[in-house]
Amino acid sequence: MAFAQAADGARLYFRLDGGADKPALVLLNSIGCDLGLYDAAAPLLLADFRLLRLDTRGHGASDAPSGDYSLDLLAGDVLAAMDAAGIEKAAVVGTSLGGMIAMELALKAPERLTGLVLACTSAAMDAAAWQTRIDTVRSQGLAAIAEMALGRFFSEDFRSLHPEQVETVRAGLLATSAEGYAACGAAIRDMDLLERLPAVTTPTLVIGGTKDVSTPFEGHGDRIAAAIPGAATALLDAAHLPSIEAPAAFAGAVRAFLGADPAERAANDTLFEAGLKNRRKVLGDAWVDKSLAKRTAFTADYQAMITRYAWNEIWGRPGLDHKTRRLLVLAICASLARWEEFRLHVRAGLEQGGFTQDELKEVLMQTAIYAGVPAANTAFTEAASVIAELGL
């Protein structure tokens, strides 16, 4: 077994897997779990990375000193483990508490990080609720909160279909030091991250779980993504522990983000941001924000592609103004019976002042001649419905 020594003398258990020629990837566990949190995802990552996993202080085979811990202390532990493993720089993936430690690490030692993946985590939690949980664990032990924790860790469907995995996590939770859990809970209670996140310079991916009730993406992950400059997002069909509930999707999101060449990623980011400006001008902030929030690991690449190419390369060309392009889109969508897209652009054009109702009518009259009366008839019906919804 390999151990690192923290600054205060605590022993920290770590495991190193994969070839020394691969870029290093550090995996940080959730509160109540140990490095086994990534057992299902690790084999899917080893082709691209050398993996450093460690038991967070207070968990697994690491020491559990008494007294409250801080995120700064826990981030220092990660650096100690990296040093012991001979790793100068690494990308860091953290789930829940692990994500909080990763954010602190990105602020504490940005020169040691090449990338940051924050899964199902938060930068600000209810301190009073965590104090209650800390008091319960210290007075009654982890059995008192086990069922509540497992209910937050996994979706009902996963618990029903994979009881053996749930029981494995339950056993690990109950074997965790109650003092270590409570001490880490204090780090969550006392964290002060949200206002500091704009200073993060490490390329960052924020992963949310669509079934996560512990740190829902809306209100937690979205706030992190908004605070960290240039942060990307991905939503997975999972609850609070996606590396267990959706390991292939989780590993795929990590590999897709961290595996990109930095220069290529920077160029793509520039094109994406340029396309996003046009997309917002044409469709409006509310619709674009909603669309981006719905991205998953399965759809994120497609969304990035249409933003870079359709909205930057095409909508950004100087040959036609946006009004002309809007009206062309309406005529083409009506001709091809692409009614979902047609309604979207009717709504956006009227809301954004991109064209008038009279101009819309003329486009549909023209469509009747060149695409046929049935197409125009449906287009008038769909457009009238949108106009009524807008109260115009």
N, C-alpha and C positions, 0 to 999 in steps of 0.2 A: 504494500500500500504506500502511496506517495503522499507526503504531507508538506505543506508550506508553513512557515512560522509568521504570524502576524506581528505587527509592531508592538503589541502588548504581550506577546509571547503565546497567544492562543494558537493551537494547531488547527490547520485547515486541510481537510482531505480533498485531493484533486485526482482526476484521471485524465490522461493524455492519450488520444487515439489518432491514428492516421499518419501519413507520410510527412517527414520533416520538410519536404519540398513544396508542400501545399501551404497556402496562406492560412494563418491561424484564425480560429473562430472560438470565442469564449461563450459558453452557454450558462446562464444564471437562472436558478430555480425559483419557483413561487414559494411563498410562505406555506409551511405545512408539507412540503415535498422535499425530496433530495435530488441529486443529479440524475436519478432514474427517470425524472420527468421527461427526459429526452431520449429514452431508450428506443422508442419506435421511430423517431425522426433521425437519430444519429446515423444509421446505415445509409440513409438517403442523402446525407450531407458529406459523407467521407470521401466521395469521389472528387470533391472540389476543395475540401478544407481539412486542416488538421484541427481536431476538436479538443478543447480544454474545458472539461466540466469540473465544477467544484461544488461541494456541499456548503451552502451558505452557513456562516457561523450560527450555532444554535440548532443545526439540522444535520441529519445523517451521521457520518463518522467525524465531523468537525467538532471542536470543543464548543461548549455552551456556557461561557462565563456568566455569572450572575450580574444583574444590573441592566439598565436600559441600554440598547444599542442606538446608533445613529446611522443615517445613510452615508455620511462621510467615513465612519469607521468601516462599514461594510464595503464601500468602494475601495478603501485602502486594502482590505483583505483580497480583493480581486487583483490588485496590483502585486501584492505579495505572492499570490499563486502564479501570476504571469512570470514574475521574476524567477520563482523556483522552477518553473517549466522551461525557462530560457526563451521566453517570448517577449520580444521588444514591442511589437505592435500587433494588434488584432482587431477584427470586427467583433462586436459584442451583441449577443442576443439575450434579452431578458424577458421573462414572463412574470406578470404581476409584480411582486416585490422585486424580482430580478430586473424588471424593466425600470423600476424606480432607482435601483442601485446603478443600472446602466446610465441613466440620465445624470445621476450625481457624478459618475465616473467621467462622462463626456464633459462636464463642467470642471472637474478636478484635474484631469490629465488628458486633455484633448490630443496631445502629441502622441499618446499611446494607442489611439483608436483610428481605425480605417473605415469603419462603418458602424451603424447602430440600428438594431431592429428591436422595437418595443412592442411586445405582444400583450394584449389584454391587461393593460396597466393604467395608472392614473398619476397625475401630478399633484392632486389635491383630494384628500379623502375626509370623511366626517370624523374629526378627532374624538368627539364624545362617544361615538359608536365604537371606535377602536379602544378607547379607555375601558368601556364596559366589557369588551371581549377580553382585554388583557386581565382585568380583575377576575373575570370568570375562570380563565385558564389558570391563573395563579392560585385561586382558591379551590377549584374543583377539578382541575386537570383537563386534558384535551378531549376526554370522552364526553365532556359536557357540551362541546361545540362540534363534535365530529359530524353528526348528521347534517347540521346546518352548513358546514364547510363543504361537504360532499355534494349537497344540493346546489351549491354555488359553483362548484368545480365543473360539473357535468350537466348536460341537457337530460331531460327525462328520457328521450329516445335512446341516448347512448347508455344510460344506466340500465334500461330495460334490455338492450341488445348485447351489452358487454359487462355483465355483472362481475366477471372475474377480474377485469381491469379496475373496476371501481373498488373491489375488495382489496386489490393490491395497494391502491392508493390509500385506502382506509387504514390498512395495516401500517403503512409507512407514517401516516399522520399520527396514529396512536403511539408509535415508537419514538416519535420526536420528543425531545426534551420540552416539558411544559415551560420551564424557565427560558429556554432558547426561543421558543415560539413567542412568548410574551415579550421578550426583549426585542425581537424583530418587529413585533407589533408596535412597540414604542417608536421604532424608526419610521414606520408608516404614519403613526399618529402625529409625529413631530416634523414630518418632511415639509420642506419649503422650496418647492421646485418651480411652480407654474410661472412666477414672475421672472425667474432666472433663465427660462428656456430660450428666449431670443438670443442668448449668448452662445448657444450650441452651434458649432461650426461643422460637426461631423455629419456626413450624408446619412439621412435617417429615414427609415421605413416604420410606419405605425400600423400594426396589425390589430384589427378588432374582430370579435366574434359576434356573429349575428344572434346567437343565443346566450350571450354572456350577460348575466344579471348582476354579477359582482362589480364589474367595471364596464358598463355598456359603452359602446363606441360613442354614442351620442351623449355628451356631457363629460366624457373622460378622454378617449382616444382622439376625438375631433378637436378638443381643446389643445392637446399636445401637438397635433399636426399643424394647427393654426399658429402655435407659438414658436415652433422651430422653423427657421427659414428654409424653404425648399423641401420640407418633409413630404414624402410620398405616403400613400395609404393603401391598405388592402383589407377587405372584409372576408372572413372565412366562415363557413357553415359549421360553427362549433360554439361551445360555451367558453368557460374561463381558461381551460387548459388545451389549446388547440394542438399542441405537439402530441397529445395523447388521443384526442377525439378526432383530429383530422391531420395525421402526421404527414401524409403525402402532400396535401395542399399547403401545410405549414412549411415543409422543407422546400417545396416548389417556390413559394413566395420569397423565402430567404435566399435561395440560389439565384432566382431571377434578379433580385435587387443587388445582392453583394457580388454576384458573378460578373456584372457588367464592367467593362473597362472604364476607369474613372474619366478619361478624356471623352469616350463615347457617351458616357452617362451625362457629362456636363453639356455636351453638344445637344443631346436629346432633350435635356432639361430646358435649354435655351429655346429650342424649337417648340417644346410643349408650352412654355410660358407665353411665347408669342402667339401661338394658336389659341391659348386660353383667353387672351385679351379679346381676340375677335369673337370667340364663342360667347363670351360674356356680353359683348356689344350687341350681338344678334339675338341671343336667346334670353339674356337677363341673368343676374347673379343668382336669383332664387332657384331657377331651374338647373343651372350649371352646378351649384353647390349640392343640390339634391342628387343629381346624376353622379357626381364624384363620390358622394358618401355611399352610394350603392355599389361601388366597385368591389369586386372580389378578386382573388388570385386568378380565377378563371377568366374574368372579363377585363382586368386591369390593362393588359397589353393592348387589347383592342381599343379601349378608351384612349390610351396614350397615342396609339397610331392615328386614330381619326382626328385627335386634337392637333397632332403635329402636321399631318398631311392635309386633311380636309379643311381644317380651320386656319392653318397657317399658310400652306402652300397654295391652296385654291382661294379661300376667302381673303387671303392677304395679298393676292395679285392686284396690281394697280390698274389693269385694263378695264374693269367694271366697278362701279360703286356698289355699296351694300344693298341699296334699294333694288337695283337691277338684278343682283344675284338673288335676293329674296323672292322677287317675282318669277324669276326663272325656276327656282326651286318649287314654287307653288304649281306652276304649269306642268313641270315634269312629274311631280308627285301625283297630281290629279290624273295625268295621262297614264301613269303606271299603276294607279289605284293604291298608292302607298299612303293610306289614310292616316295612320298614326303620325307619320312624319309631316303630312299635310296639315293636320290639326296643330301640331307643335309649332310650325312656322307661321300659320295664321295667327295663333295666339301671341307668339313672340313679336311678330311684325306689328300687330295692332297695339300691343302693350308698350312696345319700345318706340312707337312712332315711326316705324320703318316704312310704312305705306298707309294709304287711306283706304276706307271701305270702297270708295269709288274706283281706286286703282285695283283693288282686289277683284271687284266685279268685272272690270275690263279684261283682266287676265283670264277669268273663267269664261267670259264670252268668247275670247280668242280660242280657249281650249275646246269649247263646243264645236268650233269649225274644224280644227285640226286634229283633235283627239276623239271627237264624237260626242253627241248629245248625252248618252248615258253617263259618260265620265263627268261631264260638266254638271249634270243633274245631281249626282252624288256629291260633287265638290261644293255646289251651292248649299246643299243640305248640311254637310259637315261644317262649312264656314258659318252658316247661319246659327248652328248650334254653339259654336265657339263665341260668336258675337253675343248671343243671348247669355252665355255663362259669364261673359265679361261685363254684362249690363250696359252695352253700348247702344 
